Amino acid sequence: MKKNIKTEDTIKRWDNFAETYSKSHTEQGDVHKEIFLNPTLFSLMGTVKNKKILDAGCGEGYLSRLLAKSDANVTAVDYSPKMIEIARERTPNELSIHYIEGNCEDLHSLEDASFDLIVSNMVIHDLENYKKTFKEMFRLLVDGGTFVFSILHPCFVTPGSGWEKTENGEKLHWNVDNYFYEGAYEQKLGNTEKMVYFHRTLTTYINTLIQTGFTLECMVEPVPSKEMLEKYPSFEEDFRCADFMVFKLKK
């Protein structure tokens, strides 16, 4: 666990990892986004046609492109310059997406009440100052606007969590540790890169959102659909432990 790590350090790591990360993404994102997150996000967002949407932490831009193809008016921001570069390269000219390099903790270049909907897909746990981020999302939404975001499940994906296995590699159970630790920790992503995540408890997330002024409408712990299990049968194991949590909030 790394108490002294700041958002600036995560930006550098994501910039270095951007090319490798993007190679794992198709137009549906990576396999976890395809199976778990996309169906949940689009279900919670509802109709996006003609809505002004902020993709807060767009990465290589797959979600922005899906939204633009659904006739949304999309602005996409990411704190990694390399990610923004890749997102622009991957976006066809006919898709009008406004890409901005910026940190979701401080988006002062964007005006108050600019968006009908904000979606942030697997980003909040990459940010040190989550309180300021939530305040920024609240500021940028119109009254009655919707904020949908996904994160690693804070109850199960914790510093030191992982599968307990037999000598033959059989998965016995999922270990959880250090749940009440709040702060930065390193986690291996891919073959070599160690990324930084910021862990918080579920209590901290919900209370901070309420204190910011949001109304919690829905929480979802995504599981694979029957159709996805037919395509990816190995993900049957994800009924044993939740990997992700998705929130829908109103301003």
Secondary structure in CASP SS format (residue, H / E / C, confidence):
PFRMAT SS
TARGET T0000
AUTHOR 0000-0000-0000
METHOD secondary structure of the structure
MODEL  1
M C 1.00
K C 1.00
K C 1.00
N C 1.00
I C 1.00
K C 1.00
T H 1.00
E H 1.00
D H 1.00
T H 1.00
I H 1.00
K H 1.00
R H 1.00
W H 1.00
D H 1.00
N H 1.00
F H 1.00
A H 1.00
E H 1.00
T H 1.00
Y H 1.00
S H 1.00
K H 1.00
S C 1.00
H C 1.00
T E 1.00
E C 1.00
Q C 1.00
G E 1.00
D C 1.00
V H 1.00
H H 1.00
K H 1.00
E H 1.00
I H 1.00
F H 1.00
L H 1.00
N H 1.00
P H 1.00
T H 1.00
L H 1.00
F H 1.00
S H 1.00
L H 1.00
M H 1.00
G C 1.00
T C 1.00
V C 1.00
K C 1.00
N C 1.00
K C 1.00
K E 1.00
I E 1.00
L E 1.00
D E 1.00
A E 1.00
G C 1.00
C C 1.00
G C 1.00
E C 1.00
G C 1.00
Y H 1.00
L H 1.00
S H 1.00
R H 1.00
L H 1.00
L H 1.00
A H 1.00
K H 1.00
S C 1.00
D C 1.00
A C 1.00
N E 1.00
V E 1.00
T E 1.00
A E 1.00
V E 1.00
D E 1.00
Y C 1.00
S C 1.00
P H 1.00
K H 1.00
M H 1.00
I H 1.00
E H 1.00
I H 1.00
A H 1.00
R H 1.00
E H 1.00
R H 1.00
T C 1.00
P C 1.00
N C 1.00
E C 1.00
L C 1.00
S C 1.00
I E 1.00
H E 1.00
Y E 1.00
I E 1.00
E E 1.00
G C 1.00
N E 1.00
C C 1.00
E C 1.00
D E 1.00
L C 1.00
H C 1.00
S C 1.00
L C 1.00
E C 1.00
D C 1.00
A C 1.00
S C 1.00
F E 1.00
D E 1.00
L E 1.00
I E 1.00
V E 1.00
S E 1.00
N E 1.00
M C 1.00
V C 1.00
I H 1.00
H H 1.00
D H 1.00
L C 1.00
E C 1.00
N C 1.00
Y H 1.00
K H 1.00
K H 1.00
T H 1.00
F H 1.00
K H 1.00
E H 1.00
M H 1.00
F H 1.00
R H 1.00
L H 1.00
L E 1.00
V E 1.00
D E 1.00
G E 1.00
G E 1.00
T E 1.00
F E 1.00
V E 1.00
F E 1.00
S E 1.00
I E 1.00
L E 1.00
H C 1.00
P C 1.00
C C 1.00
F C 1.00
V C 1.00
T C 1.00
P C 1.00
G C 1.00
S C 1.00
G E 1.00
W E 1.00
E E 1.00
K E 1.00
T C 1.00
E C 1.00
N C 1.00
G C 1.00
E C 1.00
K E 1.00
L E 1.00
H E 1.00
W E 1.00
N E 1.00
V C 1.00
D C 1.00
N C 1.00
Y C 1.00
F C 1.00
Y C 1.00
E C 1.00
G E 1.00
A E 1.00
Y E 1.00
E E 1.00
Q E 1.00
K E 1.00
L E 1.00
G C 1.00
N C 1.00
T C 1.00
E E 1.00
K E 1.00
M E 1.00
V E 1.00
Y E 1.00
F E 1.00
H E 1.00
R C 1.00
T C 1.00
L H 1.00
T H 1.00
T H 1.00
Y H 1.00
I H 1.00
N H 1.00
T H 1.00
L H 1.00
I H 1.00
Q H 1.00
T H 1.00
G C 1.00
F C 1.00
T E 1.00
L E 1.00
E E 1.00
C E 1.00
M E 1.00
V E 1.00
E C 1.00
P C 1.00
V C 1.00
P C 1.00
S C 1.00
K H 1.00
E H 1.00
M H 1.00
L H 1.00
E H 1.00
K H 1.00
Y C 1.00
P H 1.00
S H 1.00
F H 1.00
E H 1.00
E H 1.00
D H 1.00
F H 1.00
R C 1.00
C C 1.00
A C 1.00
D C 1.00
F E 1.00
M E 1.00
V E 1.00
F E 1.00
K E 1.00
L E 1.00
K E 1.00
K C 1.00
END
